[in-house]
Amino acid sequence: MTMTQNQCFLVVMIIAAARGYARGWHREIITTAITLASVLFLTIGGGDALAALTASGLDLFQGIFPKITFGSPSVFAIDFLVLVAFVVLADIAGTRFGATPKVVVHRLSGMLAGAVTGLAVVYYISRQLLPSTTFNLTSPSAALATSWIIGLFGVGMMVLLVIALVRK
């Protein structure tokens, strides 16, 4: 089964909306604002500017340490690192500075903001970082499923046992 871009968008939107429901409107709107600003920064070429700035900074070190060679940074790596860093920082800022949800309306509004945040991130990843990439999902064969079911059952029972022992 091949997963199309629209299906990826839908899955990420549902996951992000569920997270927005749990966090509430006040927290999620702060996260959305920071995430949208970082996606806009990267979309208009902020990653290219950071790569050029990093390369010139490495050239300064080349003058100080002439025997050490520095390679030029990858724009893809810088874009990815900036996106991950700002999404994590946005989440931390939203949790720290946003109020907890008090009524159900705050949670339902948080779903909308969460969906927008998730769509912005997956849009940037699918359009800029990984263009024309598809996910191929295959289901296991009957023999593979039969051989793994006993192990999965055993692991599940061990996890339940550990949870039961820790709760006491």
N, C-alpha and C positions, 0 to 999 in steps of 0.2 A: 504494500500500500504506500503510495506516495502522498506526503502531506504538503498541501499547497500553502502559499503565503497567507491566504485568507483563513485557512484552518489554524495556522500558527498564530495569527492575530487573534482569533477567537479564543484559543486556549489561553494565551497570555492575558487577554482582557478579562476572562473569567477568573483566573488566579489573582490578578491584580485587584479586581473588584471585590473579591472575597477578602483580600487583605485590607483593602480600604474600608470595608464594612467592619472589620475587627478593630481597626485603629480609629475610625471616626473622622468627621469632617475637618476639625481643627488641625489634627496632626497630618492628615493626608493632603490638605491644601498647601501646607508649607513644603512638603515633599514634592508635590506636583510643580510648584513654582520653581524650585531649585532644579529639578530634573528637566523641565522644559527649557530653562535658561541654558543649562549645560548642553542639551541636544541642539539648541539653536547655535550656541557658540561653536560646537563641533561641525555643524552643517555648513556654516558660512566660512569654514576654513581655519578654525582655531587650532585644530590639531596640526595642520601644516605650519602655522606660525610657531607653535610650541616645538615642533621638530627642528625648525630652523634655529630657534633660540637655543635649544639643547645642543645642536651641532656646533654653533658658535661658542657656546660655553665649553664644549669638549676641545675646541681648537685652542682655547686659552690654556687648558691643562696640557695640551701638546707642547706649548711653548715653555711651560714650567718643567714638564717631565718629557724631554725629547726622546727617550728610549722606549717609552710606552706608546703604543699605537691605539687609538680609539676609533671604532667604526661609527659611521653615521647612524643615528637612531631611525628606526622604522616608523613611518607615519601611522601604519596600522597599529603597531604596538602602543604608540602614544595615544592614539584615539581610543583604543580599548582601555588603557589604564585610566585615562581621564574620565571616560564614561563610567567605569566601575567605581572609581574614587568618588565622583560626584553623586552617583546614585546611593552609595553607602553613606556619604556625608549628609545627603538630603534626608535619608531615612533617620539618621541619628538626630538631625536638627528638628525634624517633625516630631519625633518622640520626645525630645527634650523641651521644646518650646510650645508644643501644641497641648491643648487641654484634652482631658479624657472625655469620651462621648457620654453625655448625660441622658439623652433621650434617643429613641429609635430613629428619629429624623436625622440626627447627627450621623448615625451609622449609615443610613441609606444615602445621604449626601456624600459620605466618604466613599461609597461604592463608585459613584460617578467620578470623583477625583482620582481614585485608585485605577479605574479603567483607563482614564486619560494618561496617567503616568505609565502604566504598562504598555499602552499603545505607542507612546512616544519612544520608549526604550526599544521596543521590538521593531518599530519603523526604522530607527537609526541603524540598528544591527542588520536588518534585512536589506536596506537600501545602500548603506555606506560601507559597513564592515564585511558583510558576506553577501554581495550581490549574486543573483542567479544560483543560489544554493538550494537544494531540495533535500528533504529528509525522507529516507526510505525505511519504513517500518515493516518488519516481518514478524509474523506470529510463530511461536514454536511448533514443531511437529509433535505428533502424539507421543512418539517415543521419548523425545526430550522432555516433554511435560511430565510423563510418567516417571522418568528417572529423577527429576528434580522435586516432585511433589513431596516425597518422603523427607528430603532434606529441609525443604521450606517448612513443613509441618514441625519438624524437630526444632528448627531455629525459632519458630513462633512460640512453641511451648516453653523453650528456655527463656525467651523474653518475658513471657507471662509469669514464669516462676521468679525471675529476678525482680519484676515489678511487685509481685506479691510479697517477696521478702523485704524489699526496701520500704514498703508502706508500713510495715509493722514496726 
